Amino acid sequence: MKTIQAEVPDQLYEQARVLIEAGWFRDEGDLFREALRRFLDAHRPSLMEKFIRDDVAWGLGLHGKD
Amino acid sequence: MAKTDRTRPVVCDAGPLIHLDELDSLDLLQGFATVLITPAVWQEVRRHRPTALSRLPRSSEQREPEGVADERLTAIFETFGLGAGDREAVALVREVPGALLLTDDAAVRLVAEQLGIEARGTIGVIIRAIRHGTRTGLAALHTLETLPIRSSLYVRSGLLQEIIALVRQQVERAE
C-alpha cells in the first residue's frame, strides 16, 4: 500500500471532514481512496487513449524490435 | 536477457480474447509462447463470448495463480475497482517470469503500470502482426477499419483514424 502525502486547501479538507463525521466514510484514507477511484473512473477514456497510443508504438516496433 | 515476444508467455484478460475473436484474429495469439487464461477470465469469456474459447490457439492453457494477493495488492485492486478476472490475471502475470499481460481495461493497465508489469491491448496485437508477418499490412488495416462495426472494443473515431493513417504510412514506407 502506498502512502500519499498531499496538501489540501482548508476549505476542501473541512468539506471532507463533514462527510467523515456524518458517517459517509470511515476515515480520511477511505474518503481519499473513494475520491481517487471516482476520478480514475471519470478519466478512463483518456487514459485508455494513452495506452492505445503506446500499443500502436509497440505494435509498430518503435519500442525496439522483438 | 529480455525475452522476445515470440518466446514470451502471455496472460490474457477477458477483453482481448473477446475483441480478437470478434475480429477473427484470435490466431494472432499464436505469436506468443503460451497463452495463459485464469479460471475467472475463462468464466467471463464463456459468459460473454463462448465461441472464443473454441478458437484459442493450441498453446493456450488455463492456469490459476498460486499466490494469494497480499494486503498491498488487495488494496491496489480495491482502489482501482478490479473484477475477479482482472485480479487473477494480474496475480498470475506476476508469477510467470517474462510474461506479458493483455488487457483492454484502463484500470488494469494502471495497476500494471503501478506494479511494473508490461501490458498491451488488442490494437497493439493487431499491428504487431504486420511486423511478425502473420498479417499483411492491408489485412491489418482492414481489421482496424472495420473494428467499430465488428468489435465491442470502443476506440474514439478520431483516434482510430489517426492510428490507421499512421499504420498505413508505415506499411507504405516498408513496401
gemmi code that builds the backbone of each chain (N, CA, C; Angstrom):
import gemmi

chains = {
    "A": [
        ("MET", (0.853, -1.192, 0.000), (0.000, 0.000, 0.000), (0.886, 1.238, 0.000)),
        ("LYS", (0.582, 2.164, -0.874), (1.355, 3.413, -0.953), (0.745, 4.442, 0.001)),
        ("THR", (1.591, 5.216, 0.650), (1.108, 6.315, 1.473), (1.383, 7.598, 0.723)),
        ("ILE", (0.342, 8.373, 0.551), (0.487, 9.616, -0.203), (0.297, 10.792, 0.742)),
        ("GLN", (1.212, 11.752, 0.656), (1.073, 12.951, 1.462), (0.685, 14.079, 0.503)),
        ("ALA", (-0.367, 14.779, 0.820), (-0.798, 15.833, -0.106), (-1.293, 17.051, 0.665)),
        ("GLU", (-1.072, 18.214, 0.097), (-1.599, 19.432, 0.705), (-2.988, 19.683, 0.142)),
        ("VAL", (-3.908, 19.931, 1.052), (-5.298, 20.125, 0.632), (-5.762, 21.485, 1.159)),
        ("PRO", (-6.431, 22.303, 0.349), (-6.938, 23.589, 0.843), (-7.850, 23.373, 2.056)),
        ("ASP", (-7.765, 24.295, 3.025), (-8.536, 24.154, 4.273), (-10.021, 23.899, 4.015)),
        ("GLN", (-10.562, 24.669, 3.071), (-11.998, 24.562, 2.828), (-12.379, 23.167, 2.307)),
        ("LEU", (-11.534, 22.643, 1.408), (-11.786, 21.311, 0.852), (-11.675, 20.249, 1.949)),
        ("TYR", (-10.662, 20.439, 2.812), (-10.467, 19.491, 3.913), (-11.671, 19.509, 4.854)),
        ("GLU", (-12.181, 20.710, 5.136), (-13.337, 20.827, 6.026), (-14.553, 20.116, 5.437)),
        ("GLN", (-14.718, 20.262, 4.136), (-15.846, 19.591, 3.474), (-15.701, 18.075, 3.599)),
        ("ALA", (-14.457, 17.617, 3.488), (-14.200, 16.179, 3.629), (-14.517, 15.726, 5.056)),
        ("ARG", (-14.096, 16.525, 6.028), (-14.329, 16.173, 7.440), (-15.818, 16.042, 7.731)),
        ("VAL", (-16.605, 16.945, 7.147), (-18.061, 16.911, 7.368), (-18.620, 15.557, 6.918)),
        ("LEU", (-18.148, 15.092, 5.771), (-18.637, 13.807, 5.250), (-18.199, 12.636, 6.143)),
        ("ILE", (-16.980, 12.726, 6.652), (-16.479, 11.644, 7.517), (-17.263, 11.640, 8.832)),
        ("GLU", (-17.451, 12.831, 9.395), (-18.176, 12.916, 10.671), (-19.642, 12.515, 10.517)),
        ("ALA", (-20.168, 12.693, 9.316), (-21.566, 12.290, 9.081), (-21.674, 10.778, 8.828)),
        ("GLY", (-20.522, 10.113, 8.817), (-20.530, 8.655, 8.690), (-20.498, 8.126, 7.268)),
        ("TRP", (-20.270, 9.006, 6.304), (-20.224, 8.548, 4.921), (-18.934, 7.792, 4.624)),
        ("PHE", (-17.888, 8.103, 5.338), (-16.597, 7.432, 5.158), (-16.032, 7.079, 6.525)),
        ("ARG", (-15.252, 5.974, 6.559), (-14.688, 5.537, 7.844), (-13.671, 6.553, 8.339)),
        ("ASP", (-12.832, 7.011, 7.450), (-11.771, 7.953, 7.837), (-11.296, 8.706, 6.594)),
        ("GLU", (-10.251, 9.516, 6.766), (-9.748, 10.321, 5.636), (-9.224, 9.431, 4.506)),
        ("GLY", (-8.537, 8.352, 4.893), (-7.984, 7.445, 3.880), (-9.090, 6.864, 3.015)),
        ("ASP", (-10.181, 6.464, 3.676), (-11.323, 5.879, 2.977), (-11.900, 6.894, 1.987)),
        ("LEU", (-12.026, 8.133, 2.428), (-12.573, 9.184, 1.560), (-11.655, 9.453, 0.365)),
        ("PHE", (-10.356, 9.545, 0.617), (-9.451, 9.875, -0.488), (-9.319, 8.715, -1.480)),
        ("ARG", (-9.408, 7.477, -0.985), (-9.383, 6.323, -1.901), (-10.610, 6.355, -2.825)),
        ("GLU", (-11.767, 6.661, -2.202), (-13.002, 6.731, -2.995), (-12.918, 7.871, -4.012)),
        ("ALA", (-12.372, 9.009, -3.567), (-12.244, 10.156, -4.477), (-11.336, 9.796, -5.659)),
        ("LEU", (-10.233, 9.091, -5.360), (-9.291, 8.702, -6.421), (-9.950, 7.726, -7.391)),
        ("ARG", (-10.705, 6.770, -6.801), (-11.393, 5.774, -7.624), (-12.369, 6.465, -8.596)),
        ("ARG", (-13.125, 7.420, -8.069), (-14.105, 8.131, -8.910), (-13.401, 8.954, -9.991)),
        ("PHE", (-12.288, 9.565, -9.617), (-11.525, 10.353, -10.584), (-11.041, 9.449, -11.730)),
        ("LEU", (-10.504, 8.278, -11.341), (-9.988, 7.361, -12.360), (-11.105, 6.854, -13.259)),
        ("ASP", (-12.274, 6.592, -12.650), (-13.424, 6.152, -13.449), (-13.775, 7.203, -14.493)),
        ("ALA", (-13.766, 8.465, -14.055), (-14.159, 9.560, -14.944), (-13.133, 9.786, -16.057)),
        ("HIS", (-11.912, 9.390, -15.814), (-10.849, 9.657, -16.790), (-10.413, 8.428, -17.586)),
        ("ARG", (-11.169, 7.341, -17.432), (-10.773, 6.107, -18.126), (-10.601, 6.287, -19.635)),
        ("PRO", (-11.531, 6.975, -20.317), (-11.363, 7.093, -21.775), (-10.039, 7.747, -22.167)),
        ("SER", (-9.665, 8.826, -21.496), (-8.418, 9.499, -21.878), (-7.207, 8.659, -21.493)),
        ("LEU", (-7.324, 7.918, -20.390), (-6.215, 7.032, -20.011), (-6.061, 5.931, -21.052)),
        ("MET", (-7.198, 5.411, -21.490), (-7.146, 4.326, -22.469), (-6.513, 4.810, -23.770)),
        ("GLU", (-6.776, 6.063, -24.121), (-6.152, 6.612, -25.335), (-4.639, 6.590, -25.228)),
        ("LYS", (-4.169, 6.967, -24.075), (-2.716, 6.968, -23.852), (-2.164, 5.543, -24.021)),
        ("PHE", (-2.874, 4.580, -23.441), (-2.403, 3.195, -23.534), (-2.468, 2.680, -24.975)),
        ("ILE", (-3.523, 3.064, -25.685), (-3.651, 2.602, -27.077), (-2.514, 3.172, -27.927)),
        ("ARG", (-2.203, 4.446, -27.734), (-1.089, 5.052, -28.488), (0.214, 4.306, -28.192)),
        ("ASP", (0.373, 3.919, -26.950), (1.563, 3.183, -26.548), (1.587, 1.806, -27.239)),
        ("ASP", (0.416, 1.183, -27.332), (0.306, -0.124, -28.002), (0.649, -0.025, -29.480)),
        ("VAL", (0.221, 1.070, -30.094), (0.496, 1.267, -31.517), (2.016, 1.319, -31.731)),
        ("ALA", (2.688, 2.079, -30.880), (4.150, 2.185, -30.978), (4.801, 0.819, -30.782)),
        ("TRP", (4.286, 0.048, -29.820), (4.817, -1.298, -29.579), (4.566, -2.184, -30.789)),
        ("GLY", (3.338, -2.119, -31.303), (2.979, -2.940, -32.456), (3.851, -2.646, -33.660)),
        ("LEU", (4.172, -1.379, -33.838), (4.992, -0.981, -34.986), (6.483, -1.229, -34.739)),
        ("GLY", (6.806, -1.652, -33.543), (8.200, -1.962, -33.224), (9.005, -0.729, -32.860)),
        ("LEU", (8.332, 0.355, -32.515), (9.043, 1.567, -32.159), (9.654, 1.490, -30.762)),
        ("HIS", (9.270, 0.451, -30.027), (9.849, 0.227, -28.687), (11.053, -0.702, -28.778)),
        ("GLY", (11.478, -1.010, -30.005), (12.574, -1.972, -30.181), (12.031, -3.193, -30.893)),
        ("LYS", (12.856, -3.811, -31.696), (12.432, -4.978, -32.485), (12.506, -6.223, -31.611)),
        ("ASP", (11.403, -6.931, -31.524), (11.453, -8.208, -30.806), (10.625, -9.255, -31.512)),
    ],
    "B": [
        ("MET", (18.888, -11.831, -20.201), (18.480, -11.252, -21.477), (16.945, -11.189, -21.540)),
        ("ALA", (16.438, -10.087, -22.051), (14.987, -9.945, -22.123), (14.405, -10.934, -23.124)),
        ("LYS", (13.241, -11.459, -22.788), (12.593, -12.393, -23.710), (11.999, -11.618, -24.874)),
        ("THR", (12.015, -12.231, -26.046), (11.337, -11.593, -27.176), (9.866, -11.973, -27.089)),
        ("ASP", (9.031, -11.281, -27.870), (7.603, -11.561, -27.825), (7.265, -13.011, -28.135)),
        ("ARG", (7.992, -13.572, -29.137), (7.633, -14.923, -29.580), (7.923, -15.984, -28.527)),
        ("THR", (8.834, -15.710, -27.649), (9.150, -16.698, -26.619), (8.533, -16.305, -25.280)),
        ("ARG", (7.725, -15.290, -25.324), (7.100, -14.815, -24.085), (5.745, -15.461, -23.872)),
        ("PRO", (5.470, -15.850, -22.646), (4.098, -16.258, -22.349), (3.234, -14.995, -22.248)),
        ("VAL", (1.956, -15.160, -22.505), (1.061, -14.023, -22.362), (-0.098, -14.430, -21.456)),
        ("VAL", (-0.449, -13.558, -20.551), (-1.615, -13.788, -19.681), (-2.722, -12.887, -20.199)),
        ("CYS", (-3.861, -13.488, -20.537), (-4.942, -12.721, -21.167), (-6.058, -12.392, -20.194)),
        ("ASP", (-6.462, -11.162, -20.251), (-7.674, -10.730, -19.589), (-8.827, -11.046, -20.550)),
        ("ALA", (-10.062, -10.945, -20.103), (-11.186, -11.331, -20.972), (-11.317, -10.430, -22.208)),
        ("GLY", (-11.093, -9.130, -22.040), (-11.313, -8.172, -23.134), (-10.633, -8.553, -24.442)),
        ("PRO", (-9.312, -8.701, -24.466), (-8.641, -9.038, -25.725), (-9.104, -10.369, -26.329)),
        ("LEU", (-9.435, -11.353, -25.494), (-9.920, -12.632, -26.042), (-11.237, -12.409, -26.779)),
        ("ILE", (-12.109, -11.619, -26.172), (-13.412, -11.336, -26.787), (-13.230, -10.471, -28.046)),
        ("HIS", (-12.433, -9.420, -27.927), (-12.267, -8.495, -29.056), (-11.545, -9.155, -30.230)),
        ("LEU", (-10.517, -9.924, -29.940), (-9.796, -10.596, -31.038), (-10.702, -11.616, -31.728)),
        ("ASP", (-11.541, -12.286, -30.953), (-12.463, -13.242, -31.568), (-13.479, -12.507, -32.442)),
        ("GLU", (-13.981, -11.403, -31.964), (-14.947, -10.620, -32.769), (-14.313, -10.213, -34.107)),
        ("LEU", (-13.005, -10.037, -34.090), (-12.290, -9.591, -35.294), (-11.650, -10.752, -36.053)),
        ("ASP", (-12.054, -11.982, -35.708), (-11.482, -13.190, -36.334), (-9.963, -13.167, -36.272)),
        ("SER", (-9.447, -12.741, -35.159), (-7.987, -12.566, -35.063), (-7.371, -13.291, -33.863)),
        ("LEU", (-8.094, -14.258, -33.313), (-7.532, -14.966, -32.156), (-6.254, -15.731, -32.508)),
        ("ASP", (-6.106, -16.067, -33.794), (-4.907, -16.786, -34.226), (-3.637, -15.971, -33.964)),
        ("LEU", (-3.787, -14.656, -33.831), (-2.597, -13.824, -33.601), (-1.925, -14.143, -32.262)),
        ("LEU", (-2.653, -14.801, -31.378), (-2.056, -15.178, -30.088), (-1.036, -16.297, -30.255)),
        ("GLN", (-1.030, -16.923, -31.434), (-0.016, -17.957, -31.697), (1.389, -17.367, -31.698)),
        ("GLY", (1.454, -16.077, -31.820), (2.757, -15.413, -31.802), (3.376, -15.323, -30.419)),
        ("PHE", (2.724, -15.894, -29.434), (3.296, -15.921, -28.081), (3.559, -17.382, -27.699)),
        ("ALA", (4.497, -17.562, -26.788), (4.894, -18.933, -26.439), (3.722, -19.727, -25.843)),
        ("THR", (3.060, -19.154, -24.889), (1.919, -19.803, -24.230), (0.867, -18.738, -23.963)),
        ("VAL", (-0.364, -19.130, -24.065), (-1.462, -18.203, -23.757), (-2.112, -18.696, -22.465)),
        ("LEU", (-1.928, -17.939, -21.415), (-2.428, -18.368, -20.102), (-3.720, -17.633, -19.757)),
        ("ILE", (-4.699, -18.411, -19.333), (-6.018, -17.844, -19.017), (-6.430, -18.351, -17.637)),
        ("THR", (-6.776, -17.440, -16.774), (-7.142, -17.856, -15.422), (-8.599, -18.336, -15.399)),
        ("PRO", (-8.983, -19.107, -14.374), (-10.366, -19.622, -14.326), (-11.432, -18.520, -14.359)),
        ("ALA", (-11.208, -17.420, -13.650), (-12.232, -16.356, -13.623), (-12.362, -15.690, -14.995)),
        ("VAL", (-11.229, -15.527, -15.695), (-11.268, -14.943, -17.037), (-11.986, -15.910, -17.983)),
        ("TRP", (-11.670, -17.189, -17.823), (-12.313, -18.228, -18.651), (-13.836, -18.149, -18.499)),
        ("GLN", (-14.287, -18.043, -17.256), (-15.737, -17.964, -16.992), (-16.343, -16.713, -17.619)),
        ("GLU", (-15.606, -15.626, -17.521), (-16.092, -14.357, -18.064), (-16.264, -14.456, -19.590)),
        ("VAL", (-15.271, -15.060, -20.234), (-15.338, -15.208, -21.691), (-16.459, -16.182, -22.053)),
        ("ARG", (-16.598, -17.243, -21.262), (-17.653, -18.217, -21.548), (-19.042, -17.562, -21.470)),
        ("ARG", (-19.164, -16.610, -20.545), (-20.450, -15.924, -20.364), (-20.721, -14.962, -21.533)),
        ("HIS", (-19.681, -14.209, -21.959), (-19.904, -13.146, -22.947), (-19.592, -13.536, -24.394)),
        ("ARG", (-18.698, -14.475, -24.593), (-18.280, -14.811, -25.962), (-17.780, -16.249, -25.989)),
        ("PRO", (-18.693, -17.203, -25.785), (-18.254, -18.613, -25.672), (-17.494, -19.123, -26.886)),
        ("THR", (-17.785, -18.582, -28.080), (-17.100, -19.082, -29.287), (-15.588, -18.866, -29.195)),
        ("ALA", (-15.192, -17.839, -28.478), (-13.756, -17.534, -28.387), (-12.974, -18.712, -27.794)),
        ("LEU", (-13.587, -19.402, -26.849), (-12.868, -20.475, -26.156), (-12.575, -21.665, -27.071)),
        ("SER", (-13.390, -21.831, -28.098), (-13.145, -22.958, -29.005), (-12.160, -22.572, -30.112)),
        ("ARG", (-11.782, -21.315, -30.172), (-10.862, -20.868, -31.237), (-9.487, -20.480, -30.701)),
        ("LEU", (-9.257, -20.808, -29.458), (-7.966, -20.436, -28.869), (-6.835, -21.235, -29.490)),
        ("PRO", (-5.640, -20.671, -29.583), (-4.523, -21.456, -30.117), (-4.200, -22.649, -29.214)),
        ("ARG", (-3.542, -23.646, -29.810), (-3.240, -24.869, -29.059), (-2.323, -24.623, -27.859)),
        ("SER", (-1.605, -23.531, -27.939), (-0.686, -23.216, -26.837), (-1.406, -22.568, -25.647)),
        ("SER", (-2.728, -22.573, -25.662), (-3.481, -21.949, -24.563), (-3.670, -22.936, -23.428)),
        ("GLU", (-3.638, -22.427, -22.234), (-3.953, -23.282, -21.088), (-4.572, -22.477, -19.960)),
        ("GLN", (-5.400, -23.151, -19.207), (-5.989, -22.498, -18.031), (-5.003, -22.621, -16.887)),
        ("ARG", (-4.765, -21.551, -16.211), (-3.865, -21.624, -15.058), (-4.341, -20.680, -13.957)),
        ("GLU", (-4.318, -21.200, -12.766), (-4.767, -20.407, -11.619), (-3.549, -19.807, -10.926)),
        ("PRO", (-3.617, -18.551, -10.510), (-2.472, -18.025, -9.768), (-2.290, -18.800, -8.468)),
        ("GLU", (-1.024, -19.057, -8.119), (-0.769, -19.853, -6.916), (-0.896, -19.022, -5.655)),
        ("GLY", (-0.367, -17.811, -5.752), (-0.318, -16.990, -4.540), (-1.628, -16.277, -4.257)),
        ("VAL", (-1.809, -15.978, -3.005), (-2.968, -15.190, -2.599), (-2.506, -13.741, -2.584)),
        ("ALA", (-3.354, -12.856, -3.058), (-2.980, -11.437, -3.073), (-2.712, -10.958, -1.649)),
        ("ASP", (-1.561, -10.335, -1.447), (-1.259, -9.825, -0.109), (-2.045, -8.528, 0.138)),
        ("GLU", (-1.828, -7.969, 1.308), (-2.627, -6.808, 1.728), (-2.442, -5.626, 0.759)),
        ("ARG", (-1.180, -5.428, 0.330), (-0.880, -4.299, -0.540), (-1.569, -4.462, -1.895)),
        ("LEU", (-1.458, -5.697, -2.432), (-2.059, -5.964, -3.737), (-3.589, -5.847, -3.658)),
        ("THR", (-4.152, -6.386, -2.585), (-5.610, -6.307, -2.413), (-6.052, -4.849, -2.354)),
        ("ALA", (-5.281, -4.024, -1.665), (-5.629, -2.600, -1.554), (-5.594, -1.944, -2.934)),
        ("ILE", (-4.584, -2.299, -3.724), (-4.488, -1.725, -5.081), (-5.685, -2.183, -5.918)),
        ("PHE", (-6.018, -3.468, -5.825), (-7.160, -3.992, -6.587), (-8.446, -3.265, -6.192)),
        ("GLU", (-8.602, -3.083, -4.878), (-9.810, -2.406, -4.369), (-9.862, -0.970, -4.865)),
        ("THR", (-8.732, -0.291, -4.772), (-8.690, 1.119, -5.168), (-9.067, 1.296, -6.630)),
        ("PHE", (-8.588, 0.393, -7.459), (-8.846, 0.536, -8.889), (-10.111, -0.207, -9.341)),
        ("GLY", (-10.792, -0.827, -8.385), (-12.067, -1.483, -8.685), (-11.954, -2.641, -9.658)),
        ("LEU", (-10.899, -3.451, -9.527), (-10.731, -4.571, -10.460), (-11.683, -5.725, -10.137)),
        ("GLY", (-12.187, -6.373, -11.187), (-13.047, -7.538, -11.023), (-12.226, -8.795, -10.787)),
        ("ALA", (-12.936, -9.909, -10.592), (-12.257, -11.174, -10.248), (-11.273, -11.614, -11.344)),
        ("GLY", (-11.711, -11.516, -12.593), (-10.833, -11.938, -13.699), (-9.601, -11.064, -13.793)),
        ("ASP", (-9.795, -9.760, -13.665), (-8.670, -8.814, -13.726), (-7.661, -9.132, -12.619)),
        ("ARG", (-8.180, -9.372, -11.433), (-7.299, -9.639, -10.280), (-6.484, -10.909, -10.505)),
        ("GLU", (-7.167, -11.938, -10.987), (-6.444, -13.195, -11.227), (-5.379, -13.015, -12.303)),
        ("ALA", (-5.738, -12.287, -13.356), (-4.776, -12.100, -14.456), (-3.545, -11.346, -13.964)),
        ("VAL", (-3.755, -10.304, -13.179), (-2.616, -9.535, -12.645), (-1.792, -10.415, -11.700)),
        ("ALA", (-2.483, -11.168, -10.846), (-1.761, -12.036, -9.894), (-0.943, -13.082, -10.663)),
        ("LEU", (-1.516, -13.647, -11.720), (-0.809, -14.695, -12.466), (0.389, -14.131, -13.232)),
        ("VAL", (0.209, -12.987, -13.862), (1.313, -12.438, -14.664), (2.525, -12.139, -13.773)),
        ("ARG", (2.274, -11.853, -12.514), (3.385, -11.610, -11.578), (4.134, -12.893, -11.241)),
        ("GLU", (3.471, -14.032, -11.446), (4.100, -15.311, -11.088), (4.844, -15.954, -12.253)),
        ("VAL", (4.571, -15.480, -13.471), (5.176, -16.109, -14.653), (6.299, -15.214, -15.177)),
        ("PRO", (7.529, -15.655, -15.052), (8.651, -14.798, -15.448), (8.568, -14.373, -16.916)),
        ("GLY", (8.741, -13.086, -17.142), (8.773, -12.556, -18.501), (7.426, -12.456, -19.188)),
        ("ALA", (6.349, -12.763, -18.470), (5.037, -12.775, -19.131), (4.532, -11.361, -19.403)),
        ("LEU", (3.769, -11.271, -20.475), (3.146, -10.016, -20.888), (1.664, -10.120, -20.522)),
        ("LEU", (1.080, -9.023, -20.103), (-0.346, -9.011, -19.779), (-1.113, -8.388, -20.938)),
        ("LEU", (-2.142, -9.067, -21.396), (-3.005, -8.490, -22.443), (-4.315, -8.058, -21.808)),
        ("THR", (-4.617, -6.778, -21.926), (-5.865, -6.261, -21.369), (-6.290, -5.022, -22.134)),
        ("ASP", (-7.599, -4.798, -22.210), (-8.108, -3.581, -22.839), (-8.777, -2.691, -21.798)),
        ("ASP", (-8.486, -2.955, -20.543), (-9.128, -2.213, -19.466), (-8.146, -1.182, -18.891)),
        ("ALA", (-8.581, 0.073, -18.893), (-7.692, 1.156, -18.435), (-7.263, 0.971, -16.982)),
        ("ALA", (-8.187, 0.516, -16.133), (-7.839, 0.352, -14.715), (-6.787, -0.741, -14.543)),
        ("VAL", (-6.928, -1.806, -15.308), (-5.948, -2.906, -15.218), (-4.594, -2.414, -15.716)),
        ("ARG", (-4.611, -1.595, -16.777), (-3.356, -1.041, -17.299), (-2.679, -0.164, -16.243)),
        ("LEU", (-3.492, 0.603, -15.526), (-2.919, 1.460, -14.484), (-2.300, 0.628, -13.364)),
        ("VAL", (-2.999, -0.428, -12.987), (-2.465, -1.311, -11.939), (-1.166, -1.947, -12.425)),
        ("ALA", (-1.165, -2.375, -13.687), (0.040, -2.992, -14.249), (1.203, -2.005, -14.181)),
        ("GLU", (0.938, -0.780, -14.561), (1.982, 0.254, -14.517), (2.528, 0.408, -13.102)),
        ("GLN", (1.598, 0.452, -12.175), (1.943, 0.614, -10.756), (2.847, -0.518, -10.274)),
        ("LEU", (2.587, -1.726, -10.802), (3.324, -2.912, -10.346), (4.519, -3.254, -11.246)),
        ("GLY", (4.755, -2.424, -12.247), (5.893, -2.671, -13.133), (5.688, -3.837, -14.084)),
        ("ILE", (4.425, -4.094, -14.442), (4.099, -5.198, -15.359), (3.898, -4.617, -16.757)),
        ("GLU", (4.482, -5.263, -17.771), (4.242, -4.781, -19.131), (2.870, -5.275, -19.603)),
        ("ALA", (2.062, -4.355, -20.052), (0.714, -4.716, -20.510), (0.469, -4.124, -21.890)),
        ("ARG", (-0.254, -4.855, -22.724), (-0.617, -4.407, -24.069), (-2.072, -4.752, -24.315)),
        ("GLY", (-2.593, -4.229, -25.438), (-4.002, -4.481, -25.723), (-4.237, -4.979, -27.133)),
        ("THR", (-5.502, -5.140, -27.470), (-5.919, -5.710, -28.753), (-5.314, -4.983, -29.959)),
        ("ILE", (-5.379, -3.667, -29.944), (-4.877, -2.888, -31.093), (-3.388, -3.171, -31.318)),
        ("GLY", (-2.649, -3.233, -30.243), (-1.210, -3.497, -30.348), (-0.953, -4.861, -30.967)),
        ("VAL", (-1.745, -5.853, -30.568), (-1.559, -7.217, -31.092), (-1.849, -7.252, -32.593)),
        ("ILE", (-2.863, -6.519, -33.026), (-3.208, -6.497, -34.465), (-2.073, -5.851, -35.273)),
        ("ILE", (-1.564, -4.742, -34.776), (-0.500, -4.037, -35.521), (0.807, -4.831, -35.496)),
        ("ARG", (1.069, -5.458, -34.376), (2.288, -6.269, -34.238), (2.319, -7.404, -35.264)),
        ("ALA", (1.120, -7.865, -35.651), (1.033, -8.983, -36.594), (1.672, -8.631, -37.950)),
        ("ILE", (1.691, -7.357, -38.309), (2.324, -6.944, -39.579), (3.828, -7.183, -39.459)),
        ("ARG", (4.360, -6.729, -38.355), (5.803, -6.847, -38.110), (6.233, -8.303, -38.026)),
        ("HIS", (5.361, -9.147, -37.488), (5.708, -10.556, -37.322), (5.323, -11.400, -38.535)),
        ("GLY", (4.743, -10.737, -39.551), (4.426, -11.436, -40.793), (3.211, -12.336, -40.729)),
        ("THR", (2.395, -12.215, -39.686), (1.189, -13.054, -39.608), (-0.025, -12.360, -40.226)),
        ("ARG", (0.111, -11.085, -40.568), (-0.906, -10.362, -41.333), (-0.185, -9.438, -42.318)),
        ("THR", (-0.767, -9.300, -43.503), (-0.227, -8.289, -44.407), (-0.667, -6.930, -43.871)),
        ("GLY", (0.009, -5.902, -44.336), (-0.377, -4.563, -43.921), (-1.827, -4.272, -44.268)),
        ("LEU", (-2.216, -4.699, -45.476), (-3.592, -4.445, -45.921), (-4.614, -5.161, -45.041)),
        ("ALA", (-4.301, -6.397, -44.688), (-5.235, -7.176, -43.854), (-5.378, -6.542, -42.474)),
        ("ALA", (-4.257, -6.123, -41.895), (-4.309, -5.493, -40.569), (-5.073, -4.172, -40.643)),
        ("LEU", (-4.845, -3.424, -41.719), (-5.570, -2.152, -41.888), (-7.072, -2.407, -42.024)),
        ("HIS", (-7.419, -3.460, -42.737), (-8.840, -3.794, -42.893), (-9.456, -4.108, -41.523)),
        ("THR", (-8.714, -4.852, -40.716), (-9.210, -5.186, -39.372), (-9.432, -3.905, -38.561)),
        ("LEU", (-8.476, -2.997, -38.647), (-8.611, -1.736, -37.890), (-9.789, -0.903, -38.418)),
        ("GLU", (-9.927, -0.872, -39.740), (-11.007, -0.059, -40.337), (-12.392, -0.590, -39.985)),
        ("THR", (-12.492, -1.912, -39.861), (-13.811, -2.496, -39.588), (-14.056, -2.713, -38.091)),
        ("LEU", (-13.078, -2.333, -37.295), (-13.192, -2.539, -35.838), (-14.491, -1.957, -35.241)),
        ("PRO", (-14.887, -0.734, -35.616), (-16.099, -0.177, -34.989), (-17.374, -0.964, -35.294)),
        ("ILE", (-17.428, -1.646, -36.433), (-18.661, -2.380, -36.734), (-18.576, -3.857, -36.361)),
        ("ARG", (-17.375, -4.356, -36.128), (-17.246, -5.792, -35.823), (-16.931, -6.073, -34.367)),
        ("SER", (-16.472, -5.075, -33.662), (-15.995, -5.350, -32.307), (-16.656, -4.462, -31.261)),
        ("SER", (-16.729, -4.974, -30.064), (-17.282, -4.194, -28.950), (-16.191, -3.340, -28.293)),
        ("LEU", (-14.971, -3.417, -28.822), (-13.890, -2.572, -28.295), (-14.140, -1.142, -28.773)),
        ("TYR", (-14.277, -0.238, -27.823), (-14.544, 1.144, -28.218), (-13.237, 1.931, -28.339)),
        ("VAL", (-13.047, 2.505, -29.511), (-11.915, 3.418, -29.709), (-12.504, 4.672, -30.348)),
        ("ARG", (-12.218, 5.805, -29.777), (-12.747, 7.065, -30.322), (-12.417, 7.152, -31.808)),
        ("SER", (-13.415, 7.562, -32.579), (-13.274, 7.548, -34.037), (-12.040, 8.319, -34.528)),
        ("GLY", (-11.837, 9.511, -33.995), (-10.689, 10.327, -34.413), (-9.363, 9.633, -34.127)),
        ("LEU", (-9.305, 8.982, -32.979), (-8.069, 8.283, -32.605), (-7.835, 7.098, -33.542)),
        ("LEU", (-8.909, 6.371, -33.835), (-8.769, 5.209, -34.722), (-8.294, 5.651, -36.111)),
        ("GLN", (-8.848, 6.751, -36.610), (-8.425, 7.252, -37.924), (-6.940, 7.635, -37.904)),
        ("GLU", (-6.547, 8.222, -36.800), (-5.138, 8.624, -36.617), (-4.230, 7.382, -36.650)),
        ("ILE", (-4.674, 6.338, -35.959), (-3.896, 5.088, -35.903), (-3.810, 4.466, -37.301)),
        ("ILE", (-4.953, 4.445, -37.989), (-4.988, 3.843, -39.329), (-4.030, 4.603, -40.264)),
        ("ALA", (-4.054, 5.926, -40.181), (-3.175, 6.734, -41.044), (-1.708, 6.442, -40.736)),
        ("LEU", (-1.396, 6.308, -39.475), (-0.013, 6.042, -39.071), (0.437, 4.662, -39.557)),
        ("VAL", (-0.428, 3.674, -39.374), (-0.084, 2.311, -39.800), (0.064, 2.263, -41.322)),
        ("ARG", (-0.872, 2.947, -42.021), (-0.806, 2.965, -43.494), (0.524, 3.574, -43.958)),
        ("GLN", (0.902, 4.636, -43.302), (2.164, 5.322, -43.633), (3.354, 4.366, -43.442)),
        ("GLN", (3.338, 3.627, -42.324), (4.439, 2.691, -42.038), (4.461, 1.545, -43.046)),
        ("VAL", (3.259, 1.075, -43.406), (3.153, -0.031, -44.361), (3.683, 0.415, -45.722)),
        ("GLU", (3.278, 1.615, -46.145), (3.716, 2.124, -47.457), (5.227, 2.353, -47.472)),
        ("ARG", (5.736, 2.801, -46.365), (7.184, 3.043, -46.278), (7.960, 1.731, -46.384)),
        ("ALA", (7.383, 0.664, -45.812), (8.072, -0.637, -45.812), (8.017, -1.317, -47.177)),
        ("GLU", (7.043, -0.897, -48.019), (6.882, -1.563, -49.329), (7.986, -1.168, -50.311)),
    ],
}
model = gemmi.Model(1)
for chain_id, residues in chains.items():
    chain = gemmi.Chain(chain_id)
    for i, (resn, *xyz) in enumerate(residues, 1):
        res = gemmi.Residue()
        res.name, res.seqid = resn, gemmi.SeqId(i, " ")
        for name, pos in zip(("N", "CA", "C"), xyz):
            atom = gemmi.Atom()
            atom.name, atom.element = name, gemmi.Element(name[0])
            atom.pos, atom.b_iso = gemmi.Position(*pos), 0.0
            res.add_atom(atom)
        chain.add_residue(res)
    model.add_chain(chain)
structure = gemmi.Structure()
structure.add_model(model)
structure.setup_entities()
